[in-house]
């Protein structure tokens, strides 16, 4: 009987470990972000494009995120909730860079112009 319980406990542990490993993965494609004042840009965030409308979600490590509206013509972004204004924005042929609050993001333009 105890070997059956041990086998069950081992199987349950393996299943739980598998679930938690996937829970840390952020949805979307990796993009560079600097979270907080003085932080450097690193590929720690992910970009998820919303299926309906012209919205994007930038996921932060640890579970935080910011939601934006994207103008498909100009590639300018605005905070979807309007609580904070997007600060400086720079768009060149390859990259969109913008800041909001203490956070900054650098996103390849082709991620924004290709269909989700």
Phi and psi in radians as a Rosetta constraint file:
Dihedral C 1 N 2 CA 2 C 2 CIRCULARHARMONIC -1.175 0.35
Dihedral N 2 CA 2 C 2 N 3 CIRCULARHARMONIC -0.521 0.35
Dihedral C 2 N 3 CA 3 C 3 CIRCULARHARMONIC -1.195 0.35
Dihedral N 3 CA 3 C 3 N 4 CIRCULARHARMONIC -0.573 0.35
Dihedral C 3 N 4 CA 4 C 4 CIRCULARHARMONIC -1.185 0.35
Dihedral N 4 CA 4 C 4 N 5 CIRCULARHARMONIC -0.720 0.35
Dihedral C 4 N 5 CA 5 C 5 CIRCULARHARMONIC -1.155 0.35
Dihedral N 5 CA 5 C 5 N 6 CIRCULARHARMONIC -0.732 0.35
Dihedral C 5 N 6 CA 6 C 6 CIRCULARHARMONIC -1.095 0.35
Dihedral N 6 CA 6 C 6 N 7 CIRCULARHARMONIC -0.729 0.35
Dihedral C 6 N 7 CA 7 C 7 CIRCULARHARMONIC -1.114 0.35
Dihedral N 7 CA 7 C 7 N 8 CIRCULARHARMONIC -0.716 0.35
Dihedral C 7 N 8 CA 8 C 8 CIRCULARHARMONIC -1.111 0.35
Dihedral N 8 CA 8 C 8 N 9 CIRCULARHARMONIC -0.789 0.35
Dihedral C 8 N 9 CA 9 C 9 CIRCULARHARMONIC -1.087 0.35
Dihedral N 9 CA 9 C 9 N 10 CIRCULARHARMONIC -0.726 0.35
Dihedral C 9 N 10 CA 10 C 10 CIRCULARHARMONIC -1.118 0.35
Dihedral N 10 CA 10 C 10 N 11 CIRCULARHARMONIC -0.795 0.35
Dihedral C 10 N 11 CA 11 C 11 CIRCULARHARMONIC -1.098 0.35
Dihedral N 11 CA 11 C 11 N 12 CIRCULARHARMONIC -0.724 0.35
Dihedral C 11 N 12 CA 12 C 12 CIRCULARHARMONIC -1.125 0.35
Dihedral N 12 CA 12 C 12 N 13 CIRCULARHARMONIC -0.709 0.35
Dihedral C 12 N 13 CA 13 C 13 CIRCULARHARMONIC -1.103 0.35
Dihedral N 13 CA 13 C 13 N 14 CIRCULARHARMONIC -0.724 0.35
Dihedral C 13 N 14 CA 14 C 14 CIRCULARHARMONIC -1.118 0.35
Dihedral N 14 CA 14 C 14 N 15 CIRCULARHARMONIC -0.752 0.35
Dihedral C 14 N 15 CA 15 C 15 CIRCULARHARMONIC -1.120 0.35
Dihedral N 15 CA 15 C 15 N 16 CIRCULARHARMONIC -0.751 0.35
Dihedral C 15 N 16 CA 16 C 16 CIRCULARHARMONIC -1.138 0.35
Dihedral N 16 CA 16 C 16 N 17 CIRCULARHARMONIC -0.688 0.35
Dihedral C 16 N 17 CA 17 C 17 CIRCULARHARMONIC -1.103 0.35
Dihedral N 17 CA 17 C 17 N 18 CIRCULARHARMONIC -0.694 0.35
Dihedral C 17 N 18 CA 18 C 18 CIRCULARHARMONIC -1.122 0.35
Dihedral N 18 CA 18 C 18 N 19 CIRCULARHARMONIC -0.670 0.35
Dihedral C 18 N 19 CA 19 C 19 CIRCULARHARMONIC -1.180 0.35
Dihedral N 19 CA 19 C 19 N 20 CIRCULARHARMONIC -0.765 0.35
Dihedral C 19 N 20 CA 20 C 20 CIRCULARHARMONIC -1.226 0.35
Dihedral N 20 CA 20 C 20 N 21 CIRCULARHARMONIC -0.503 0.35
Dihedral C 20 N 21 CA 21 C 21 CIRCULARHARMONIC -1.126 0.35
Dihedral N 21 CA 21 C 21 N 22 CIRCULARHARMONIC -0.700 0.35
Dihedral C 21 N 22 CA 22 C 22 CIRCULARHARMONIC -1.320 0.35
Dihedral N 22 CA 22 C 22 N 23 CIRCULARHARMONIC -0.393 0.35
Dihedral C 22 N 23 CA 23 C 23 CIRCULARHARMONIC -1.192 0.35
Dihedral N 23 CA 23 C 23 N 24 CIRCULARHARMONIC -0.440 0.35
Dihedral C 23 N 24 CA 24 C 24 CIRCULARHARMONIC -1.406 0.35
Dihedral N 24 CA 24 C 24 N 25 CIRCULARHARMONIC -0.303 0.35
Dihedral C 24 N 25 CA 25 C 25 CIRCULARHARMONIC -1.266 0.35
Dihedral N 25 CA 25 C 25 N 26 CIRCULARHARMONIC 2.295 0.35
Dihedral C 25 N 26 CA 26 C 26 CIRCULARHARMONIC -1.554 0.35
Dihedral N 26 CA 26 C 26 N 27 CIRCULARHARMONIC 2.487 0.35
Dihedral C 26 N 27 CA 27 C 27 CIRCULARHARMONIC -1.239 0.35
Dihedral N 27 CA 27 C 27 N 28 CIRCULARHARMONIC 2.588 0.35
Dihedral C 27 N 28 CA 28 C 28 CIRCULARHARMONIC 1.746 0.35
Dihedral N 28 CA 28 C 28 N 29 CIRCULARHARMONIC -2.958 0.35
Dihedral C 28 N 29 CA 29 C 29 CIRCULARHARMONIC -1.781 0.35
Dihedral N 29 CA 29 C 29 N 30 CIRCULARHARMONIC 2.524 0.35
Dihedral C 29 N 30 CA 30 C 30 CIRCULARHARMONIC -1.125 0.35
Dihedral N 30 CA 30 C 30 N 31 CIRCULARHARMONIC 2.364 0.35
Dihedral C 30 N 31 CA 31 C 31 CIRCULARHARMONIC -2.383 0.35
Dihedral N 31 CA 31 C 31 N 32 CIRCULARHARMONIC 2.819 0.35
Dihedral C 31 N 32 CA 32 C 32 CIRCULARHARMONIC -1.452 0.35
Dihedral N 32 CA 32 C 32 N 33 CIRCULARHARMONIC 2.425 0.35
Dihedral C 32 N 33 CA 33 C 33 CIRCULARHARMONIC -2.556 0.35
Dihedral N 33 CA 33 C 33 N 34 CIRCULARHARMONIC 2.731 0.35
Dihedral C 33 N 34 CA 34 C 34 CIRCULARHARMONIC -2.234 0.35
Dihedral N 34 CA 34 C 34 N 35 CIRCULARHARMONIC 1.899 0.35
Dihedral C 34 N 35 CA 35 C 35 CIRCULARHARMONIC -1.772 0.35
Dihedral N 35 CA 35 C 35 N 36 CIRCULARHARMONIC 1.976 0.35
Dihedral C 35 N 36 CA 36 C 36 CIRCULARHARMONIC 1.735 0.35
Dihedral N 36 CA 36 C 36 N 37 CIRCULARHARMONIC 2.698 0.35
Dihedral C 36 N 37 CA 37 C 37 CIRCULARHARMONIC -1.056 0.35
Dihedral N 37 CA 37 C 37 N 38 CIRCULARHARMONIC 2.315 0.35
Dihedral C 37 N 38 CA 38 C 38 CIRCULARHARMONIC 1.438 0.35
Dihedral N 38 CA 38 C 38 N 39 CIRCULARHARMONIC -0.058 0.35
Dihedral C 38 N 39 CA 39 C 39 CIRCULARHARMONIC -1.283 0.35
Dihedral N 39 CA 39 C 39 N 40 CIRCULARHARMONIC 2.654 0.35
Dihedral C 39 N 40 CA 40 C 40 CIRCULARHARMONIC -1.693 0.35
Dihedral N 40 CA 40 C 40 N 41 CIRCULARHARMONIC 2.658 0.35
Dihedral C 40 N 41 CA 41 C 41 CIRCULARHARMONIC -1.176 0.35
Dihedral N 41 CA 41 C 41 N 42 CIRCULARHARMONIC 2.229 0.35
Dihedral C 41 N 42 CA 42 C 42 CIRCULARHARMONIC -2.447 0.35
Dihedral N 42 CA 42 C 42 N 43 CIRCULARHARMONIC 2.748 0.35
Dihedral C 42 N 43 CA 43 C 43 CIRCULARHARMONIC -1.398 0.35
Dihedral N 43 CA 43 C 43 N 44 CIRCULARHARMONIC 0.994 0.35
Dihedral C 43 N 44 CA 44 C 44 CIRCULARHARMONIC -1.700 0.35
Dihedral N 44 CA 44 C 44 N 45 CIRCULARHARMONIC -0.223 0.35
Dihedral C 44 N 45 CA 45 C 45 CIRCULARHARMONIC -1.841 0.35
Dihedral N 45 CA 45 C 45 N 46 CIRCULARHARMONIC 2.924 0.35
Dihedral C 45 N 46 CA 46 C 46 CIRCULARHARMONIC -2.269 0.35
Dihedral N 46 CA 46 C 46 N 47 CIRCULARHARMONIC 2.643 0.35
Dihedral C 46 N 47 CA 47 C 47 CIRCULARHARMONIC -1.880 0.35
Dihedral N 47 CA 47 C 47 N 48 CIRCULARHARMONIC 2.240 0.35
Dihedral C 47 N 48 CA 48 C 48 CIRCULARHARMONIC -2.109 0.35
Dihedral N 48 CA 48 C 48 N 49 CIRCULARHARMONIC 2.197 0.35
Dihedral C 48 N 49 CA 49 C 49 CIRCULARHARMONIC -1.594 0.35
Dihedral N 49 CA 49 C 49 N 50 CIRCULARHARMONIC 2.335 0.35
Dihedral C 49 N 50 CA 50 C 50 CIRCULARHARMONIC -1.300 0.35
Dihedral N 50 CA 50 C 50 N 51 CIRCULARHARMONIC 2.438 0.35
Dihedral C 50 N 51 CA 51 C 51 CIRCULARHARMONIC -1.181 0.35
Dihedral N 51 CA 51 C 51 N 52 CIRCULARHARMONIC -0.562 0.35
Dihedral C 51 N 52 CA 52 C 52 CIRCULARHARMONIC -1.942 0.35
Dihedral N 52 CA 52 C 52 N 53 CIRCULARHARMONIC 2.279 0.35
Dihedral C 52 N 53 CA 53 C 53 CIRCULARHARMONIC 1.442 0.35
Dihedral N 53 CA 53 C 53 N 54 CIRCULARHARMONIC -3.006 0.35
Dihedral C 53 N 54 CA 54 C 54 CIRCULARHARMONIC -1.921 0.35
Dihedral N 54 CA 54 C 54 N 55 CIRCULARHARMONIC 0.998 0.35
Dihedral C 54 N 55 CA 55 C 55 CIRCULARHARMONIC -1.952 0.35
Dihedral N 55 CA 55 C 55 N 56 CIRCULARHARMONIC 2.667 0.35
Dihedral C 55 N 56 CA 56 C 56 CIRCULARHARMONIC -2.303 0.35
Dihedral N 56 CA 56 C 56 N 57 CIRCULARHARMONIC 2.647 0.35
Dihedral C 56 N 57 CA 57 C 57 CIRCULARHARMONIC -2.149 0.35
Dihedral N 57 CA 57 C 57 N 58 CIRCULARHARMONIC 2.231 0.35
Dihedral C 57 N 58 CA 58 C 58 CIRCULARHARMONIC -1.835 0.35
Dihedral N 58 CA 58 C 58 N 59 CIRCULARHARMONIC 1.991 0.35
Dihedral C 58 N 59 CA 59 C 59 CIRCULARHARMONIC -1.583 0.35
Dihedral N 59 CA 59 C 59 N 60 CIRCULARHARMONIC 2.362 0.35
Dihedral C 59 N 60 CA 60 C 60 CIRCULARHARMONIC -1.774 0.35
Dihedral N 60 CA 60 C 60 N 61 CIRCULARHARMONIC 2.677 0.35
Dihedral C 60 N 61 CA 61 C 61 CIRCULARHARMONIC -1.048 0.35
Dihedral N 61 CA 61 C 61 N 62 CIRCULARHARMONIC 2.538 0.35
Dihedral C 61 N 62 CA 62 C 62 CIRCULARHARMONIC 1.588 0.35
Dihedral N 62 CA 62 C 62 N 63 CIRCULARHARMONIC -0.065 0.35
Dihedral C 62 N 63 CA 63 C 63 CIRCULARHARMONIC 1.826 0.35
Dihedral N 63 CA 63 C 63 N 64 CIRCULARHARMONIC -0.211 0.35
Dihedral C 63 N 64 CA 64 C 64 CIRCULARHARMONIC -1.289 0.35
Dihedral N 64 CA 64 C 64 N 65 CIRCULARHARMONIC 2.864 0.35
Dihedral C 64 N 65 CA 65 C 65 CIRCULARHARMONIC -2.796 0.35
Dihedral N 65 CA 65 C 65 N 66 CIRCULARHARMONIC 2.845 0.35
Dihedral C 65 N 66 CA 66 C 66 CIRCULARHARMONIC -2.294 0.35
Dihedral N 66 CA 66 C 66 N 67 CIRCULARHARMONIC 2.435 0.35
Dihedral C 66 N 67 CA 67 C 67 CIRCULARHARMONIC -1.932 0.35
Dihedral N 67 CA 67 C 67 N 68 CIRCULARHARMONIC 2.356 0.35
Dihedral C 67 N 68 CA 68 C 68 CIRCULARHARMONIC -2.286 0.35
Dihedral N 68 CA 68 C 68 N 69 CIRCULARHARMONIC 2.712 0.35
Dihedral C 68 N 69 CA 69 C 69 CIRCULARHARMONIC -1.703 0.35
Dihedral N 69 CA 69 C 69 N 70 CIRCULARHARMONIC 2.417 0.35
Dihedral C 69 N 70 CA 70 C 70 CIRCULARHARMONIC -2.069 0.35
Dihedral N 70 CA 70 C 70 N 71 CIRCULARHARMONIC 2.182 0.35
Dihedral C 70 N 71 CA 71 C 71 CIRCULARHARMONIC -1.397 0.35
Dihedral N 71 CA 71 C 71 N 72 CIRCULARHARMONIC 1.983 0.35
Dihedral C 71 N 72 CA 72 C 72 CIRCULARHARMONIC -1.145 0.35
Dihedral N 72 CA 72 C 72 N 73 CIRCULARHARMONIC -0.392 0.35
Dihedral C 72 N 73 CA 73 C 73 CIRCULARHARMONIC -1.390 0.35
Dihedral N 73 CA 73 C 73 N 74 CIRCULARHARMONIC -0.852 0.35
Dihedral C 73 N 74 CA 74 C 74 CIRCULARHARMONIC -1.751 0.35
Dihedral N 74 CA 74 C 74 N 75 CIRCULARHARMONIC -0.232 0.35
Dihedral C 74 N 75 CA 75 C 75 CIRCULARHARMONIC 1.102 0.35
Dihedral N 75 CA 75 C 75 N 76 CIRCULARHARMONIC 0.392 0.35
Dihedral C 75 N 76 CA 76 C 76 CIRCULARHARMONIC -1.439 0.35
Dihedral N 76 CA 76 C 76 N 77 CIRCULARHARMONIC 2.559 0.35
Dihedral C 76 N 77 CA 77 C 77 CIRCULARHARMONIC -1.989 0.35
Dihedral N 77 CA 77 C 77 N 78 CIRCULARHARMONIC 2.671 0.35
Dihedral C 77 N 78 CA 78 C 78 CIRCULARHARMONIC -2.451 0.35
Dihedral N 78 CA 78 C 78 N 79 CIRCULARHARMONIC 2.557 0.35
Dihedral C 78 N 79 CA 79 C 79 CIRCULARHARMONIC -1.083 0.35
Dihedral N 79 CA 79 C 79 N 80 CIRCULARHARMONIC 2.273 0.35
Dihedral C 79 N 80 CA 80 C 80 CIRCULARHARMONIC -1.184 0.35
Dihedral N 80 CA 80 C 80 N 81 CIRCULARHARMONIC -0.562 0.35
Dihedral C 80 N 81 CA 81 C 81 CIRCULARHARMONIC -1.570 0.35
Dihedral N 81 CA 81 C 81 N 82 CIRCULARHARMONIC -0.211 0.35
Dihedral C 81 N 82 CA 82 C 82 CIRCULARHARMONIC 1.276 0.35
Dihedral N 82 CA 82 C 82 N 83 CIRCULARHARMONIC 0.061 0.35
Dihedral C 82 N 83 CA 83 C 83 CIRCULARHARMONIC -1.177 0.35
Dihedral N 83 CA 83 C 83 N 84 CIRCULARHARMONIC -0.662 0.35
Dihedral C 83 N 84 CA 84 C 84 CIRCULARHARMONIC -2.222 0.35
Dihedral N 84 CA 84 C 84 N 85 CIRCULARHARMONIC 2.665 0.35
Dihedral C 84 N 85 CA 85 C 85 CIRCULARHARMONIC -1.658 0.35
Dihedral N 85 CA 85 C 85 N 86 CIRCULARHARMONIC 2.488 0.35
Dihedral C 85 N 86 CA 86 C 86 CIRCULARHARMONIC -1.254 0.35
Dihedral N 86 CA 86 C 86 N 87 CIRCULARHARMONIC 2.249 0.35
Dihedral C 86 N 87 CA 87 C 87 CIRCULARHARMONIC -1.431 0.35
Dihedral N 87 CA 87 C 87 N 88 CIRCULARHARMONIC -2.342 0.35
Dihedral C 87 N 88 CA 88 C 88 CIRCULARHARMONIC -1.015 0.35
Dihedral N 88 CA 88 C 88 N 89 CIRCULARHARMONIC 2.433 0.35
Dihedral C 88 N 89 CA 89 C 89 CIRCULARHARMONIC -2.304 0.35
Dihedral N 89 CA 89 C 89 N 90 CIRCULARHARMONIC 2.398 0.35
Dihedral C 89 N 90 CA 90 C 90 CIRCULARHARMONIC -2.362 0.35
Dihedral N 90 CA 90 C 90 N 91 CIRCULARHARMONIC 2.196 0.35
Dihedral C 90 N 91 CA 91 C 91 CIRCULARHARMONIC -2.142 0.35
Dihedral N 91 CA 91 C 91 N 92 CIRCULARHARMONIC 2.176 0.35
Dihedral C 91 N 92 CA 92 C 92 CIRCULARHARMONIC -2.099 0.35
Dihedral N 92 CA 92 C 92 N 93 CIRCULARHARMONIC -2.966 0.35
Dihedral C 92 N 93 CA 93 C 93 CIRCULARHARMONIC -1.125 0.35
Dihedral N 93 CA 93 C 93 N 94 CIRCULARHARMONIC -0.358 0.35
Dihedral C 93 N 94 CA 94 C 94 CIRCULARHARMONIC -2.083 0.35
Dihedral N 94 CA 94 C 94 N 95 CIRCULARHARMONIC -0.354 0.35
Dihedral C 94 N 95 CA 95 C 95 CIRCULARHARMONIC -2.475 0.35
Dihedral N 95 CA 95 C 95 N 96 CIRCULARHARMONIC 2.476 0.35
Dihedral C 95 N 96 CA 96 C 96 CIRCULARHARMONIC -1.904 0.35
Dihedral N 96 CA 96 C 96 N 97 CIRCULARHARMONIC 2.200 0.35
Dihedral C 96 N 97 CA 97 C 97 CIRCULARHARMONIC -2.117 0.35
Dihedral N 97 CA 97 C 97 N 98 CIRCULARHARMONIC 2.320 0.35
Dihedral C 97 N 98 CA 98 C 98 CIRCULARHARMONIC -2.668 0.35
Dihedral N 98 CA 98 C 98 N 99 CIRCULARHARMONIC 2.827 0.35
Dihedral C 98 N 99 CA 99 C 99 CIRCULARHARMONIC -2.297 0.35
Dihedral N 99 CA 99 C 99 N 100 CIRCULARHARMONIC 2.611 0.35
Dihedral C 99 N 100 CA 100 C 100 CIRCULARHARMONIC -2.626 0.35
Dihedral N 100 CA 100 C 100 N 101 CIRCULARHARMONIC 2.303 0.35
Dihedral C 100 N 101 CA 101 C 101 CIRCULARHARMONIC 1.009 0.35
Dihedral N 101 CA 101 C 101 N 102 CIRCULARHARMONIC -2.316 0.35
Dihedral C 101 N 102 CA 102 C 102 CIRCULARHARMONIC -1.676 0.35
Dihedral N 102 CA 102 C 102 N 103 CIRCULARHARMONIC 0.172 0.35
Dihedral C 102 N 103 CA 103 C 103 CIRCULARHARMONIC -1.880 0.35
Dihedral N 103 CA 103 C 103 N 104 CIRCULARHARMONIC 2.620 0.35
Dihedral C 103 N 104 CA 104 C 104 CIRCULARHARMONIC -2.364 0.35
Dihedral N 104 CA 104 C 104 N 105 CIRCULARHARMONIC 2.640 0.35
Dihedral C 104 N 105 CA 105 C 105 CIRCULARHARMONIC -2.387 0.35
Dihedral N 105 CA 105 C 105 N 106 CIRCULARHARMONIC 2.503 0.35
Dihedral C 105 N 106 CA 106 C 106 CIRCULARHARMONIC -2.245 0.35
Dihedral N 106 CA 106 C 106 N 107 CIRCULARHARMONIC 2.069 0.35
Dihedral C 106 N 107 CA 107 C 107 CIRCULARHARMONIC -2.193 0.35
Dihedral N 107 CA 107 C 107 N 108 CIRCULARHARMONIC 2.264 0.35
Dihedral C 107 N 108 CA 108 C 108 CIRCULARHARMONIC -1.061 0.35
Dihedral N 108 CA 108 C 108 N 109 CIRCULARHARMONIC 2.324 0.35
Dihedral C 108 N 109 CA 109 C 109 CIRCULARHARMONIC -1.036 0.35
Dihedral N 109 CA 109 C 109 N 110 CIRCULARHARMONIC -0.627 0.35
Dihedral C 109 N 110 CA 110 C 110 CIRCULARHARMONIC -1.115 0.35
Dihedral N 110 CA 110 C 110 N 111 CIRCULARHARMONIC -0.406 0.35
Dihedral C 110 N 111 CA 111 C 111 CIRCULARHARMONIC -1.177 0.35
Dihedral N 111 CA 111 C 111 N 112 CIRCULARHARMONIC -0.510 0.35
Dihedral C 111 N 112 CA 112 C 112 CIRCULARHARMONIC -1.593 0.35
Dihedral N 112 CA 112 C 112 N 113 CIRCULARHARMONIC -0.404 0.35
Dihedral C 112 N 113 CA 113 C 113 CIRCULARHARMONIC -1.687 0.35
Dihedral N 113 CA 113 C 113 N 114 CIRCULARHARMONIC -0.330 0.35
Dihedral C 113 N 114 CA 114 C 114 CIRCULARHARMONIC -1.407 0.35
Dihedral N 114 CA 114 C 114 N 115 CIRCULARHARMONIC 2.598 0.35
Dihedral C 114 N 115 CA 115 C 115 CIRCULARHARMONIC -1.135 0.35
Dihedral N 115 CA 115 C 115 N 116 CIRCULARHARMONIC 2.522 0.35
